[in-house]
Amino acid sequence: MKDWLSWARRSRLEPLRKLAKTLSERWDAVVRGMLDSRSNAYVEAMNGLLQQPVEGAKATVFLFPGGAGGFGKFEDGKATGGNFLVRSAPYFIANGFNVAIFGRPNDMELGWAERTEPSHMTDVRAVLDFVKQKSTAPIWIVGTSRGTISAAASVIHIQDPAIAGLVLTSSVVKYDTPGTVPRQNLSAIKVPVLVYHHAKDGCKHCQTHETPAIIKGLSNAPVKKLMVVDGGANPTGDVCAGQHWHGFIGMEREAVDTISAWVSTPSN
């Protein structure tokens, strides 16, 4: 493979040169991923954490983006996706958190039902173990949109003592959507939970008036809080995408600051 990388770096095709550069920069992680027979979700999430460390971090936020998963291109040591959590990663860092972003597996698209399946939980557990090796700080699982399905399922099924809490933003709450948060076994969650939602969220899977169903299901969470917020500016495009109210457009810093403050001191 190194011979191929050497050839690709000299190619006249810019895409090949960029690919060779990316693989070279991530060489150790790629090799570990192949040796461990893990999907690139593991490798990508390692980069997400390693590229954004915070000395003396108060906690690590383990982010599950929405859509099909992943965090876009990796440029200058940073993820570049337009998802709310991905583009807001610097604000979590500014609030004193480590940031790990769960990547999209190369062997499956993270749809709706796939996010609760055992194979997905296996990937999540592997990345979580890696995160714990890099920092002893408590871990908060944070999901947005379709990522809230993964986030809730992870806390329910993995039950790792390192998981300190759960944050769900723009939650999937439509009852007949596969994997929807209210239909998961929320009574198994025994850590603090924040449900953070925009009042104007127009996504049919994430209607604001259905969010109380999550709180109702969290019968064993020691602390649970529903925050419905307003604000932001200039929503554009798909109402279920990151550039609309669904993605807290125009209020990213405010949203992350509020979430960070609550995570530091959870309260009902």
C-alpha positions as CSV (number, residue, x, y, z in Angstrom):
1,M,0.0,0.0,0.0
2,K,2.9,2.4,0.7
3,D,4.1,1.9,-2.9
4,W,0.6,2.9,-4.1
5,L,0.7,5.9,-1.9
6,S,4.1,6.9,-3.3
7,W,2.7,6.6,-6.8
8,A,-0.5,8.5,-6.0
9,R,1.3,11.4,-4.5
10,R,3.0,11.9,-7.8
11,S,-0.2,11.5,-9.9
12,R,-1.4,14.3,-12.1
13,L,-4.9,13.7,-10.7
14,E,-5.6,16.1,-7.8
15,P,-8.2,13.7,-6.2
16,L,-5.6,10.9,-6.0
17,R,-3.0,13.2,-4.5
18,K,-5.5,14.4,-1.9
19,L,-6.5,10.8,-1.1
20,A,-2.8,9.8,-0.7
21,K,-2.2,12.8,1.6
22,T,-5.2,11.9,3.8
23,L,-4.2,8.3,4.1
24,S,-0.6,9.2,4.9
25,E,-1.7,11.5,7.6
26,R,-3.9,8.9,9.1
27,W,-1.7,5.9,8.4
28,D,-1.4,4.6,12.0
29,A,-5.1,4.8,12.6
30,V,-5.9,3.2,9.2
31,V,-3.6,0.2,10.0
32,R,-5.1,-0.2,13.4
33,G,-8.5,-0.2,12.0
34,M,-7.7,-2.9,9.4
35,L,-5.9,-5.1,11.9
36,D,-8.8,-4.9,14.3
37,S,-11.3,-5.5,11.5
38,R,-13.2,-2.4,12.5
39,S,-15.1,-0.2,10.3
40,N,-13.8,3.3,9.5
41,A,-16.3,4.7,12.0
42,Y,-13.7,3.6,14.6
43,V,-10.8,5.2,12.7
44,E,-12.6,8.4,11.9
45,A,-13.8,8.9,15.5
46,M,-10.2,8.4,16.7
47,N,-9.2,11.3,14.4
48,G,-12.1,13.3,15.7
49,L,-10.8,13.0,19.3
50,L,-7.1,13.2,18.6
51,Q,-7.4,16.3,16.5
52,Q,-9.4,18.2,19.0
53,P,-7.9,17.5,22.5
54,V,-8.4,19.9,25.4
55,E,-5.9,19.9,28.2
56,G,-7.6,19.3,31.6
57,A,-11.0,18.8,29.9
58,K,-13.9,18.7,32.2
59,A,-15.6,16.0,30.1
60,T,-15.6,14.4,26.6
61,V,-18.6,15.0,24.4
62,F,-19.1,12.0,22.1
63,L,-21.0,13.4,19.2
64,F,-23.4,11.5,16.9
65,P,-24.2,13.7,13.8
66,G,-27.5,13.2,12.0
67,G,-28.2,12.2,8.4
68,A,-26.3,9.2,7.2
69,G,-23.6,9.8,9.8
70,G,-20.0,11.0,9.5
71,F,-18.5,14.5,9.6
72,G,-17.6,15.5,6.1
73,K,-14.0,16.1,5.0
74,F,-11.1,16.5,7.4
75,E,-9.2,19.7,6.7
76,D,-6.5,21.4,8.7
77,G,-7.1,19.0,11.5
78,K,-10.8,19.7,11.7
79,A,-14.1,18.1,10.6
80,T,-15.9,20.3,8.0
81,G,-19.4,18.9,7.8
82,G,-22.4,21.2,7.9
83,N,-24.2,19.2,10.6
84,F,-25.1,21.2,13.7
85,L,-22.8,19.2,16.1
86,V,-19.9,18.9,13.6
87,R,-19.8,22.7,12.8
88,S,-20.3,23.4,16.5
89,A,-17.3,21.3,17.7
90,P,-15.1,24.4,18.3
91,Y,-17.7,25.8,20.7
92,F,-17.6,22.6,22.8
93,I,-13.8,22.9,22.9
94,A,-14.1,26.5,24.0
95,N,-16.3,25.3,26.8
96,G,-13.5,23.0,28.1
97,F,-14.6,19.7,26.5
98,N,-12.8,17.0,24.5
99,V,-14.6,16.3,21.3
100,A,-15.0,12.9,19.7
101,I,-17.2,12.6,16.6
102,F,-18.5,9.2,15.6
103,G,-17.7,8.5,11.9
104,R,-19.7,6.9,9.3
105,P,-19.0,3.1,8.9
106,N,-17.8,2.1,5.4
107,D,-19.8,-1.1,5.5
108,M,-23.2,0.5,6.1
109,E,-25.2,3.7,5.8
110,L,-26.5,4.8,9.1
111,G,-30.1,5.0,8.4
112,W,-32.9,4.8,10.9
113,A,-33.2,1.2,12.1
114,E,-29.5,0.5,11.6
115,R,-28.7,2.9,14.5
116,T,-30.1,0.5,17.1
117,E,-28.7,-2.7,15.7
118,P,-26.0,-4.8,17.4
119,S,-23.4,-4.1,14.7
120,H,-23.7,-0.4,15.3
121,M,-23.5,-0.9,19.1
122,T,-20.3,-2.9,18.5
123,D,-18.7,0.0,16.6
124,V,-19.8,2.5,19.3
125,R,-18.4,0.4,22.1
126,A,-15.0,0.1,20.3
127,V,-14.8,3.9,19.8
128,L,-15.9,4.4,23.4
129,D,-13.1,2.2,24.6
130,F,-10.6,4.2,22.6
131,V,-11.9,7.5,24.0
132,K,-11.5,6.1,27.5
133,Q,-7.9,5.2,26.7
134,K,-7.2,8.8,25.7
135,S,-8.9,10.6,28.6
136,T,-10.3,9.7,32.0
137,A,-12.8,12.6,31.9
138,P,-16.4,11.6,32.1
139,I,-18.2,11.0,28.8
140,W,-21.4,12.7,27.7
141,I,-23.2,11.1,24.7
142,V,-24.6,13.8,22.5
143,G,-26.8,13.2,19.4
144,T,-28.6,15.4,16.9
145,S,-31.5,14.5,14.6
146,R,-31.0,10.9,13.4
147,G,-28.0,10.8,15.7
148,T,-30.3,10.9,18.7
149,I,-31.4,7.3,17.8
150,S,-27.7,6.2,18.1
151,A,-27.1,8.3,21.2
152,A,-30.1,6.9,23.1
153,A,-29.4,3.4,22.0
154,S,-25.8,3.6,23.1
155,V,-26.7,4.7,26.6
156,I,-29.4,2.0,26.8
157,H,-27.3,-0.9,25.6
158,I,-23.7,-0.2,26.5
159,Q,-24.2,0.8,30.1
160,D,-20.6,1.9,30.6
161,P,-19.8,3.6,33.9
162,A,-17.8,6.2,32.1
163,I,-20.9,7.6,30.5
164,A,-22.0,10.5,32.7
165,G,-25.0,11.7,30.8
166,L,-27.0,12.1,27.6
167,V,-27.9,15.1,25.5
168,L,-30.5,14.8,22.7
169,T,-30.9,17.7,20.3
170,S,-33.5,17.9,17.5
171,S,-34.6,14.5,18.6
172,V,-36.4,11.9,16.4
173,V,-39.8,11.6,18.1
174,K,-42.3,10.6,15.4
175,Y,-43.8,7.4,16.7
176,D,-43.7,5.4,13.5
177,T,-40.2,6.4,12.5
178,P,-37.8,3.4,12.8
179,G,-35.6,3.7,15.9
180,T,-37.5,6.8,17.2
181,V,-36.3,7.8,20.6
182,P,-39.6,7.5,22.5
183,R,-40.1,3.9,21.5
184,Q,-36.7,2.8,22.8
185,N,-36.3,1.4,26.3
186,L,-35.8,4.8,27.9
187,S,-36.4,3.4,31.4
188,A,-33.0,1.7,31.1
189,I,-31.3,5.1,31.1
190,K,-30.0,5.9,34.6
191,V,-27.9,9.0,33.9
192,P,-28.9,12.7,33.5
193,V,-30.6,13.6,30.2
194,L,-31.1,16.9,28.5
195,V,-33.5,17.2,25.6
196,Y,-32.8,20.3,23.6
197,H,-35.1,21.3,20.8
198,H,-35.9,24.3,18.6
199,A,-39.5,25.6,18.9
200,K,-39.6,26.1,15.1
201,D,-38.2,22.7,14.1
202,G,-40.1,21.8,11.0
203,C,-38.8,18.3,10.4
204,K,-41.7,15.8,10.3
205,H,-39.7,13.3,12.3
206,C,-38.8,15.8,15.0
207,Q,-41.9,17.8,15.9
208,T,-41.5,19.9,19.0
209,H,-44.9,19.0,20.5
210,E,-43.9,15.3,20.6
211,T,-40.7,15.8,22.6
212,P,-42.4,15.4,26.1
213,A,-42.7,11.7,25.2
214,I,-39.0,11.3,25.8
215,I,-39.2,12.9,29.2
216,K,-42.1,10.6,30.1
217,G,-40.2,7.5,29.2
218,L,-37.1,8.5,31.3
219,S,-38.6,7.0,34.4
220,N,-35.2,6.1,36.0
221,A,-33.1,9.1,34.9
222,P,-32.0,10.9,38.1
223,V,-32.2,14.3,36.3
224,K,-34.1,15.0,33.1
225,K,-34.8,18.4,31.4
226,L,-36.6,19.5,28.3
227,M,-35.5,22.8,26.9
228,V,-37.4,24.2,24.0
229,V,-35.6,27.2,22.6
230,D,-36.1,29.9,20.0
231,G,-33.6,32.1,18.2
232,G,-31.2,31.9,15.3
233,A,-31.5,33.4,11.8
234,N,-31.7,32.8,8.1
235,P,-32.8,29.2,7.8
236,T,-32.3,27.7,4.4
237,G,-32.9,24.5,2.5
238,D,-34.4,21.2,3.8
239,V,-36.3,21.7,7.1
240,C,-34.7,18.4,8.3
241,A,-31.2,19.5,7.5
242,G,-28.5,21.4,9.5
243,Q,-28.9,24.8,7.9
244,H,-32.5,25.2,9.1
245,W,-34.1,25.7,12.5
246,H,-33.6,21.9,12.9
247,G,-29.8,22.6,13.1
248,F,-30.1,25.7,15.3
249,I,-28.8,27.9,12.5
250,G,-27.5,31.2,13.6
251,M,-27.5,30.3,17.2
252,E,-24.8,27.6,17.4
253,R,-22.7,29.3,20.0
254,E,-25.7,30.1,22.2
255,A,-26.9,26.5,21.9
256,V,-23.6,24.9,22.8
257,D,-23.0,27.3,25.7
258,T,-26.4,26.5,27.1
259,I,-25.9,22.7,26.7
260,S,-22.4,23.0,28.2
261,A,-23.6,24.9,31.2
262,W,-26.3,22.3,31.9
263,V,-23.9,19.4,31.5
264,S,-21.6,21.0,34.0
265,T,-24.5,21.2,36.5
266,P,-27.5,19.1,35.5
267,S,-30.8,20.1,37.0
268,N,-34.5,19.4,36.4
